[in-house]
């Protein structure tokens, strides 16, 4: 008996049994966005031209994604109308009294701008290593040599993975002929 009464009091605290159910406009909005994007995806898939030699063609995947989005949007709207709500989040380990660290954000933006500006000239292998090491430094790492080595291994490895595995040549930059 005590389990039932504690469940009822917990449900009342969350806006359950003793309080009138209010509609959750955010969930209805999300459901509408899902249906709209899914409907547009279905429409866009119907405009694709398919050759006679390919029975499946490029339409199958957008039709599947669009259909799933529409169905999920409708199911979310029905669940919301029935009064279902998501669980209340317990929260994250975030101190909301602290201000945003804009210096870190500016460091990351600077590293990203550097990567965008120099990728054609320096190539992915070098800019990828700088991107990794710079992001690690901006986020607080103080082992720059290790970060640069790990970044170099990851960027050269991903360059070869794209080139050999996928047949996509990333910019070699100044290392053209070496990679």
C-alpha positions as CSV (number, residue, x, y, z in Angstrom):
1,X,0.0,0.0,0.0
2,X,2.8,2.4,0.8
3,X,4.3,1.9,-2.7
4,X,1.1,3.0,-4.3
5,X,0.7,6.1,-2.2
6,X,4.3,7.1,-2.8
7,X,3.8,6.6,-6.6
8,X,0.7,8.8,-6.5
9,X,2.5,11.6,-4.6
10,X,5.4,11.4,-7.0
11,X,3.1,11.6,-9.9
12,X,1.3,14.6,-8.4
13,X,4.6,16.3,-8.0
14,X,5.4,15.9,-11.7
15,X,2.0,17.2,-12.8
16,X,0.2,13.9,-12.9
17,X,-2.9,12.7,-11.1
18,X,-4.0,15.7,-9.0
19,X,-3.2,18.4,-11.5
20,X,-4.8,18.9,-14.9
21,X,-2.8,17.8,-17.9
22,X,-1.4,20.6,-19.9
23,X,-0.5,20.2,-23.6
24,X,3.2,20.2,-24.3
25,X,3.5,22.7,-27.2
26,X,7.2,21.9,-27.7
27,X,6.5,18.2,-28.4
28,X,3.7,19.2,-30.8
29,X,6.1,21.5,-32.5
30,X,8.7,18.8,-32.8
31,X,6.1,16.4,-34.2
32,X,5.1,19.1,-36.8
33,X,8.7,19.6,-37.8
34,X,9.2,15.9,-38.2
35,X,6.1,15.5,-40.4
36,X,7.1,18.6,-42.5
37,X,10.7,17.5,-43.1
38,X,9.6,13.9,-43.7
39,X,6.9,15.1,-46.2
40,X,9.4,17.3,-48.0
41,X,11.8,14.4,-48.2
42,X,9.1,12.2,-49.7
43,X,8.2,15.0,-52.2
44,X,11.9,15.6,-53.1
45,X,12.4,11.8,-53.6
46,X,9.5,11.7,-56.0
47,X,11.2,14.3,-58.2
48,X,14.3,12.3,-58.7
49,X,14.8,10.8,-62.2
50,X,15.7,7.2,-62.4
51,X,17.1,5.4,-65.4
52,X,15.4,2.2,-66.7
53,X,18.5,0.1,-65.9
54,X,18.3,0.7,-62.1
55,X,15.0,-0.7,-60.7
56,X,15.7,0.6,-57.1
57,X,17.4,3.8,-58.0
58,X,18.3,6.7,-55.7
59,X,14.7,7.0,-54.5
60,X,14.6,4.1,-52.0
61,X,16.6,5.6,-49.2
62,X,14.8,9.0,-49.2
63,X,11.5,7.3,-49.3
64,X,12.4,5.2,-46.3
65,X,13.8,8.1,-44.3
66,X,10.9,10.4,-45.2
67,X,8.3,7.7,-44.3
68,X,9.9,6.9,-41.0
69,X,10.0,10.7,-40.1
70,X,6.3,11.1,-41.0
71,X,5.3,8.1,-39.0
72,X,7.4,9.1,-36.0
73,X,6.0,12.7,-36.1
74,X,2.4,11.3,-36.1
75,X,3.2,8.9,-33.3
76,X,4.8,11.7,-31.2
77,X,1.7,13.9,-31.8
78,X,-0.6,11.1,-30.7
79,X,1.5,10.3,-27.6
80,X,1.6,14.0,-26.7
81,X,-2.2,14.3,-27.1
82,X,-2.6,11.4,-24.8
83,X,-0.6,13.2,-22.1
84,X,2.7,11.3,-22.4
85,X,5.7,13.3,-21.4
86,X,9.4,12.5,-21.4
87,X,11.1,11.8,-18.1
88,X,12.3,14.7,-16.2
89,X,16.1,14.9,-16.6
90,X,18.1,14.6,-13.5
91,X,20.6,17.1,-14.9
92,X,24.2,17.0,-15.8
93,X,27.2,17.7,-13.8
94,X,27.3,21.4,-14.9
95,X,27.8,24.4,-12.7
96,X,25.3,26.9,-14.0
97,X,26.7,29.6,-11.9
98,X,29.9,29.7,-14.0
99,X,30.1,32.0,-17.0
100,X,30.8,30.8,-20.5
101,X,34.5,30.3,-21.3
102,X,34.7,32.6,-24.4
103,X,38.4,32.4,-24.6
104,X,38.2,28.6,-25.3
105,X,35.5,29.2,-27.9
106,X,37.6,31.8,-29.6
107,X,40.7,29.5,-29.6
108,X,38.6,26.8,-31.2
109,X,37.2,29.1,-33.8
110,X,40.7,30.4,-34.6
111,X,42.0,26.9,-35.1
112,X,39.0,26.0,-37.3
113,X,39.5,29.2,-39.4
114,X,43.2,28.4,-39.7
115,X,42.3,24.9,-41.0
116,X,39.8,26.2,-43.5
117,X,42.2,28.9,-44.8
118,X,45.3,26.6,-45.2
119,X,43.9,23.2,-46.1
120,X,44.5,23.7,-49.9
121,X,48.0,25.0,-49.4
122,X,49.3,22.8,-46.5
123,X,47.1,19.8,-47.2
124,X,45.0,17.6,-44.9
125,X,47.9,15.7,-43.3
126,X,49.4,18.9,-41.9
127,X,46.2,20.9,-41.2
128,X,44.5,17.8,-39.7
129,X,47.4,17.4,-37.2
130,X,47.3,21.1,-36.3
131,X,43.5,20.9,-36.0
132,X,43.7,18.0,-33.5
133,X,46.6,19.3,-31.5
134,X,45.2,22.9,-31.4
135,X,41.7,21.6,-30.3
136,X,43.3,19.5,-27.6
137,X,45.4,22.6,-26.5
138,X,42.3,24.9,-26.5
139,X,40.4,22.3,-24.4
140,X,43.1,22.2,-21.8
141,X,45.7,19.6,-22.8
142,X,49.3,20.5,-21.9
143,X,51.0,17.6,-23.7
144,X,51.5,19.4,-27.0
145,X,54.1,17.0,-28.4
146,X,52.0,13.9,-27.8
147,X,48.9,15.7,-29.2
148,X,50.8,16.7,-32.3
149,X,52.0,13.1,-32.8
150,X,48.5,11.7,-32.3
151,X,47.1,14.3,-34.7
152,X,49.7,13.5,-37.3
153,X,49.0,9.8,-37.1
154,X,45.2,10.4,-37.3
155,X,45.4,12.9,-40.2
156,X,47.8,10.8,-42.3
157,X,45.9,7.7,-41.4
158,X,42.6,9.2,-42.4
159,X,44.2,10.6,-45.6
160,X,45.2,7.1,-46.6
161,X,41.9,5.6,-45.5
162,X,40.0,8.1,-47.8
163,X,42.5,7.7,-50.7
164,X,42.8,3.9,-50.6
165,X,39.6,2.8,-49.0
166,X,37.1,5.2,-50.6
167,X,39.0,6.4,-53.6
168,X,38.6,10.0,-52.5
169,X,41.8,12.1,-52.6
170,X,42.0,14.7,-49.9
171,X,44.2,17.7,-50.5
172,X,47.9,16.6,-50.2
173,X,49.0,20.2,-50.2
174,X,52.8,20.7,-49.9
175,X,53.2,17.0,-49.3
176,X,52.1,16.2,-52.9
177,X,54.3,13.4,-54.2
178,X,55.3,12.4,-50.6
179,X,52.0,10.9,-49.5
